[in-house]
Amino acid sequence: MKNKRILISGSYTVAVAAIVICVAVVANILVGLLPEEIRKTQTNPEEMPTIGKVTHALLDSLDTDITIYHLYSESITGTDEDGNEIVAPMDDKIANILEKYDKASDRIKLKTIDPVAYPDFMKKYTQNSYNQSSVIVESEKRWMFIDTSQMYRWTFKDLGSTEYLTFEEMYNLLYYYYSQGVALSPDNTYFFGENEITGAIDYVSRESIPVIYEMTGHEETALDGGSYDAYLTEVNAALETLTKKEDSDFAIPEGTPLFIINAPKKDISEKELEALKAYINAGGTVILTTDCNTYKSETMPNIAALCAYMGMKGIEELVVESTAYTGEQGSYGYAQYIDQIYARSSGKGILKNYTSPIIMVSGGHGISTVLDCENVEVTPLATTTENAYLYTEDVRKAMEDAMSITEEEEYYKTVDAIIKEAPKNAYDMACQSVLKDSEGNSRGTLYWFATSNALVQNSSFEAVFSLIVSDTCDTDESISLIGKEVGEEPVLEIEENEKEVWGIVLIGVIPVLCIIPGIILWDIRRRK
């Protein structure tokens, strides 16, 4: 009777083990039939992007359809490390995170577009160059273009900074230190794809957003797109042009948070001047950019009057930094790009939270303060060293005469002597002027950037522009998500031919090895 109980118990154990093995095998077969995106474990940092609670909450609340275009073409080529021509690769992190948006909401539709095959499609969105795997987010209300470079940030902790720098900020920082003979490289790269894409979805889905206007009619330079569009997206604002039909019709729309006059080649009218003064008095903010080749108080008296009203006056010659370049022949300015200098950030005014120490200025002239102007507070934003000089007509003539010297050493000595003789001073290249009322309260503000490159893509002023837009646009809280460090997760790499072997080992061999001792034990007990 005892042996029979043992036999029954052992048989039951074997039966249960057999059932467990069968269930495991069937379960693995069924799992193998599931879609790959469900079965796939994110062990490779190239495939790591995810979307979090903030994004899911936004997607769940969408009440409008949104199309995301992923730009990729096999016709766009590049070169590998050996110099061989290859198809510019698709960014896997961007591709993978876009798929997650597509699956997270029925309101999102993802499309891959070949911009080379459909050039007319791209004309609607940008005339600028862009990178493979760039993204367009569009609704029936509006759209947003996101370049691939905007989805990454870099840190330079060796400089004592924890800021996440954009591509443009990183480039300018590297170039600045390189000009000083210092080789610098970022310590970490972060993927900010979710921040950019979620911010764009928030932007295109909002019912209404503040409108920033840029002036036209005076041969202004249109505000460049690219990153500037992204900065507007971050605060949920839009950019439109303000074109007057008649001088008497000119008026800045009520509620405009920011008005831009970008590098005009012709003067504004007296009625436009009065409208701008009234706008600033009512609390408006104006960004003015000028160029030393076009800005002259004699030919632009009304623009000069606007600046004087805000306590500033232009110094109309090109400003050159004599210590911006150091070479074996000594320090001189003319041997470098004469119209490009690095001005030092003041860390004051709108730049009080700006971490970069420098701002690159091209074609810049100086700005001085009108001492007897009341009710304004002028704050320099970017200033040269005390060794800068003005590229006056006399200096230009002397430099041109030096070009005839054929011996290189003699040429550099002559140039160095010309620069040493030129009067030196520190010049303000950008200023912020705040209008005050009789009680000292702030009204409107004029930002004057005396440089031709202030509002073009990939300039040092992009971050400054972002600060101004954030400060002036009174909007709801915008999307701000911290990026994920690229390569911070461990990598598990398994070759294709190894997968089958490991499958047999884990599904078959290990369970069998575990059950054999049980069978042996059962047989021993049965024989007793």
Disulfide bonds with the S-S distance in Angstrom:
none
